[in-house]
């Protein structure tokens, strides 16, 4: 084995099994999101160290940020203006928005109306309709919701009611907790590279969850804003130069290993998990420019790579 091969192999490690839970309270999620990390939190959170500024350039549903212990400075960024508008309105007008959503029926007609984007609507109604679109669509398809994807059910029941109604009402109940968590978060709507360059510092941790490389996944048009291989290369050029720490998710593949090579980058892989798009087994990868073993500490799995925050 060559020196390079040896270095590469020693930089790859297996994540703890997802059954090991590090959260001290129930996990929350505002809505399903294609590529979201809600189901990966148990192994992912321990690999994201304590930091002064926590920034997600591709935040989506915010599943990781919302379930981390708060950092002194936190930034949510996403290029999708509708999801950004939802989180801003939830943060600033939480009680009013939760009430409006709670009084919205689980209705095909309501869903159809929400699927029609109207630039003339005010921010509040845009936020309400976004949530209807995101929560009444089949799980994980909020970015590309159409009327044909309304999540009705025929026989499934839960808690004495239709399964989709139970899920809808349960989601509304969590919005108050999410709104409170967002009070300490600054929300941006800009290209990810701009956010990275703006907020880079020695005390920043960037968790990047961009659209996965096309050849590694089952649906190449599931994200609202897809990325080409060239755009992944441009992202890597920036991430390889930042002052802060970086963790980036993707499926293991040759291009990712080329863009984030050992020995500078460490690769952590998971056990095989079922992929909802292909129904096959997939392995998730996390590339970090820090040793993930140093990220594991006593408090929520977050270490002290930056010193005291």
C-alpha positions in Angstrom: 0.0 0.0 0.0 1.3 3.4 -0.9 1.8 6.2 1.6 -1.1 8.2 -0.1 -3.4 5.1 0.1 -2.4 4.5 3.7 -3.2 8.2 4.6 -6.5 8.0 2.8 -7.6 4.8 4.6 -6.6 6.0 8.0 -8.7 9.2 7.5 -11.9 7.2 7.0 -13.9 6.2 10.0 -17.4 4.8 10.8 -19.9 7.0 12.6 -21.6 5.6 15.7 -24.7 3.7 15.0 -27.8 5.9 14.7 -29.4 4.1 17.7 -27.1 6.0 20.0 -29.0 9.2 20.9 -27.2 12.3 22.1 -30.2 14.7 22.4 -31.6 15.4 25.8 -35.0 16.5 24.5 -37.3 15.3 21.7 -36.1 16.2 18.2 -38.1 18.8 16.3 -38.6 19.5 12.6 -40.8 22.1 10.9 -41.4 20.0 7.8 -40.0 17.3 5.6 -37.3 18.3 3.1 -35.6 16.4 0.3 -32.1 15.6 1.5 -32.9 16.8 5.1 -30.9 15.4 8.0 -33.6 14.9 10.6 -33.2 11.1 10.5 -29.4 11.4 10.7 -29.2 13.6 13.8 -28.1 10.9 16.2 -24.8 10.2 14.4 -24.3 13.7 12.8 -24.7 16.0 15.8 -21.8 14.5 17.8 -19.4 15.2 14.9 -20.2 18.9 14.9 -18.1 20.6 17.6 -18.9 23.4 19.9 -18.1 26.7 18.2 -18.6 30.5 18.6 -20.4 30.9 15.2 -22.5 28.1 13.8 -23.4 28.7 10.1 -25.5 26.6 7.7 -25.1 27.8 4.1 -27.6 25.2 2.8 -30.0 25.1 5.8 -33.2 23.9 4.2 -35.6 22.7 6.9 -33.1 23.7 9.6 -33.2 20.2 11.1 -29.6 20.3 12.3 -29.5 23.8 13.5 -32.8 23.5 15.4 -31.6 20.4 17.3 -28.1 21.6 18.2 -27.3 23.3 21.4 -27.3 27.0 20.6 -24.0 28.7 19.8 -23.3 32.4 20.7 -23.8 33.4 17.0 -25.9 31.4 14.6 -26.7 31.9 10.9 -29.3 30.1 8.8 -28.9 30.6 5.1 -30.7 29.2 2.1 -31.1 30.3 -1.5 -34.8 29.3 -1.5 -36.6 32.6 -0.8 -39.9 30.8 0.2 -38.3 28.7 3.0 -36.3 31.7 4.2 -39.5 33.9 4.3 -41.3 31.2 6.3 -38.6 31.1 9.0 -38.4 34.9 9.2 -42.2 35.2 9.6 -42.2 32.3 12.1 -39.5 34.1 14.1 -41.0 37.5 14.0 -44.8 36.7 14.1 -44.8 33.3 15.6 -48.0 33.3 17.6 -50.0 34.8 14.7 -48.6 32.4 12.1 -49.1 29.3 14.3 -52.7 30.2 14.9 -53.3 30.8 11.2 -51.7 27.5 10.3 -53.6 25.7 13.1 -56.9 26.9 11.6 -56.0 25.8 8.1 -57.9 22.6 7.0 -56.0 19.6 5.6 -57.6 20.1 2.2 -56.7 19.3 -1.5 -58.2 22.7 -2.5 -56.0 24.5 0.2 -53.0 22.6 -1.0 -53.7 23.4 -4.7 -53.9 27.1 -3.8 -50.6 26.9 -1.8 -48.9 25.3 -4.8 -49.5 28.4 -6.9 -46.8 30.9 -6.1 -48.2 34.4 -6.2 -45.6 37.2 -6.0 -48.4 39.7 -5.0 -49.0 38.0 -1.6 -47.6 39.6 1.6 -44.9 37.8 3.5 -47.3 36.4 6.1 -49.6 34.7 3.6 -46.6 33.4 1.7 -45.3 31.8 4.9 -48.7 30.2 5.7 -49.0 28.8 2.2 -45.4 27.6 2.2 -46.1 25.6 5.3 -49.3 24.1 3.8 -47.3 23.1 0.7 -44.5 21.7 2.8 -46.6 19.8 5.3 -49.5 18.6 3.2 -47.2 17.2 0.4 -45.8 13.7 0.5 -42.8 13.7 2.9 -39.6 15.3 1.7 -41.0 16.9 -1.5 -41.6 20.4 -0.3 -39.2 21.9 -2.8 -41.1 20.6 -5.8 -44.7 20.3 -4.5 -47.4 20.0 -7.1 -51.1 19.2 -6.7 -50.6 15.6 -7.7 -48.4 15.1 -4.6 -51.0 15.9 -2.0 -50.5 13.5 0.9 -54.0 12.1 1.3 -54.4 8.6 2.7 -57.1 5.8 2.4 -56.7 3.5 5.3 -53.8 4.7 7.6 -54.9 6.0 11.0 -53.0 7.2 14.0 -54.2 8.6 17.4 -57.8 7.9 16.4 -57.7 9.9 13.2 -56.3 9.8 9.6 -52.5 9.4 9.7 -51.9 12.5 7.5 -54.2 14.6 9.8 -52.3 13.4 12.9 -49.0 14.3 11.3 -50.3 17.7 10.2 -51.6 18.6 13.7 -48.4 17.2 15.4 -46.3 19.5 13.2 -48.3 22.6 14.2 -47.8 21.8 17.9 -44.0 22.0 17.4 -44.0 25.4 15.7 -44.0 27.3 19.0 -40.8 25.6 20.1 -39.2 26.2 16.8 -40.2 29.9 16.7 -38.6 30.3 20.2 -35.4 28.6 19.0 -35.3 30.9 16.0 -35.3 34.1 18.1 -31.5 33.8 18.5 -30.8 33.0 14.8 -29.9 35.5 12.0 -31.6 34.4 8.7 -30.0 35.0 5.3 -31.2 34.5 1.7 -28.1 34.5 -0.5 -25.9 32.1 -2.5 -24.1 29.7 -0.2 -20.6 30.8 -1.3 -21.4 34.4 -0.5 -22.6 33.3 3.0 -19.4 31.3 3.6 -17.2 34.2 2.5 -19.2 36.7 4.6 -19.2 34.7 7.9 -15.8 32.9 7.7 -13.6 33.3 10.8 -11.4 31.2 12.9 -14.3 30.6 15.3 -16.9 29.6 12.7 -18.2 26.1 12.0 -19.8 25.7 8.6 -22.1 22.7 8.3 -22.8 22.3 4.5 -25.5 20.1 3.2 -25.6 21.0 -0.5 -27.6 19.1 -3.2 -25.9 15.8 -3.5 -23.8 15.1 -6.6 -26.2 13.9 -9.3 -24.7 10.5 -10.2 -24.9 9.4 -6.5 -28.6 9.8 -6.0 -32.0 8.6 -7.5 -33.7 11.9 -8.3 -31.7 14.6 -10.2 -34.5 17.2 -10.0 -35.7 17.0 -6.4 -34.1 20.1 -5.1 -35.5 23.6 -5.8 -31.9 24.7 -6.7 -29.8 21.9 -8.1 -26.0 22.0 -8.4 -23.7 20.9 -11.3 -20.4 19.2 -10.8 -18.7 22.5 -11.7 -20.6 24.3 -8.9 -19.5 21.6 -6.5 -15.9 22.3 -7.6 -16.4 26.0 -7.0 -17.8 25.3 -3.5 -14.8 23.1 -2.8 -12.4 25.8 -3.9 -13.9 28.1 -1.3 -14.1 25.5 1.5 -10.5 24.5 1.1 -9.4 28.1 1.9 -11.7 29.1 4.8 -10.3 30.0 8.2 -13.1 28.2 10.1 -14.0 24.5 10.5 -16.1 22.7 7.8 -18.3 19.7 7.8 -19.9 18.7 4.4 -22.4 15.9 3.7 -22.7 13.8 0.5 -22.8 10.2 -0.6 -19.2 8.8 -0.8 -18.0 9.1 -4.4 -14.8 9.6 -6.4 -15.5 13.3 -7.0 -16.0 14.1 -3.3 -12.8 12.4 -2.4 -11.0 14.4 -5.1 -12.5 17.7 -3.9 -11.9 17.0 -0.2 -8.8 14.8 -0.1 -6.9 13.2 2.7 -4.8 14.0 4.6 -6.3 17.5 5.0 -9.9 16.1 5.1 -11.3 13.3 7.3 -14.1 11.2 6.0 -16.7 9.6 8.3 -19.2 7.1 6.9 -22.3 5.6 8.3 -23.8 2.1 8.3 -26.0 1.3 5.3 -29.4 3.0 5.5 -32.5 2.8 3.3 -32.7 5.5 0.7 -36.3 6.8 0.3 -35.9 7.7 -3.3 -34.3 4.5 -4.6 -35.5 2.1 -1.8 -31.9 0.7 -1.9 -29.2 0.8 0.8 -27.0 3.9 0.9 -24.0 5.0 2.9 -23.8 8.7 4.1 -20.5 10.5 4.2 -19.3 13.5 6.2 -16.0 15.2 5.2 -14.5 17.4 7.9 -11.3 19.6 7.9 -10.9 18.7 11.5 -10.4 15.3 13.3 -14.0 14.2 14.1 -12.7 12.3 17.1 -11.8 15.6 18.7 -15.4 16.8 18.3 -16.8 14.2 20.7 -17.2 15.6 24.2 -19.5 15.2 27.1 -22.0 17.9 26.3 -24.2 16.8 23.3 -21.2 15.3 21.7 -19.7 18.7 21.1 -16.0 19.2 21.8 -13.9 22.3 22.3 -11.8 22.7 19.1 -12.2 26.5 19.4 -11.6 26.8 23.1 -14.3 28.4 25.2 -17.1 29.9 23.1 
